Amino acid sequence: MEVMDGGFADEYTKLEAYCNELKVSNLRSDVSVELSGEALDQERRVFRRIYVCFNASKVRWKVGCRPFIGLDDTFLKGKARGILF
């Protein structure tokens, strides 16, 4: 399967194209991808984080939600380790 579909590391190279497509198809949405600065200094592209907030979500938040922000997290186990908020 990995030969046909590629490994999970290959998917990170497609994130910038995905972000650009989101910006085109969802106008006024906030989309950004951050790469590791240390890796960029070494002329490598290493994914660090991504932020996506669709315009429809922003509009509904302002119209219908009460002013409350809650955060939750989970630990990622497996090949991609870390904390997902």
N, C-alpha and C positions, 0 to 999 in steps of 0.2 A: 504494500500500500504506500509506503514512504517513497518508493521509486516513482510510482504513478502520480501521487499527489504532492510530493515534496515533504520535507520535514517541517516541524512547527517553526523553526528558525527562519525558513524561507518566507513564511507568511508575514513576518515583521518588515520585510523589504517592500511589501505592498501597501503598507499603512499610509504612506504619504500620498500615493495615488488615490487611495480610498478617501482620505481627508479632502483632497482636491475635488473629488466627485461629489462629496457631501456638500461642500461649499457651493458648487454649481447647482445642484438639484434642490437644496434647501436654503434659499436665500435668507439672509439675516440670522442664520444659525451660527453659533460659536463653535468652531472646530480648530483644534491645534494639536500638533504632535511635537513632542520634544525629544531631541536626540542627545546623547551623552556628550557634554562638552569636552571631556578628556579624550574620548574616542575621536571626536572631530579634529582635535589637535594632532592626532596621529593619522589623520586622513582615513578614518574608518567611520562607518555609520552604524551606531548602536542605539536601538530604541530605548527610551527611558520611560515616557508616559504619554498618554493621550487624553484629551478632554473634548467631549462632545456635549453640547446643549442645543437641542433643536428649538427653532423659533416658536413652534407650536407649544412646546412645553413652557417656554418663557412667558408667552402670552397668557396661557391658562393659569400659570402661577400668579401672575399679577391680577387677573380677573377674579379667580375663584378660591384661592387658597388662603388660609389664615397664616399669619406671620410666625412660622415655627420652622426651625431647621434642625433636623436630627441626622446624625451620622451613625453608620454601622460599618463594621469591617469583618473580614474573614481572612484566615490564613490560607495561602495557596500552597499546596503540596504537590509534588511531582516535578516535572522538568522546569516549569516556570514557577519559581518560588518567590514569595514576598507576601505583601498584605494588600488586599483589595478593599478599598473604601466604597 
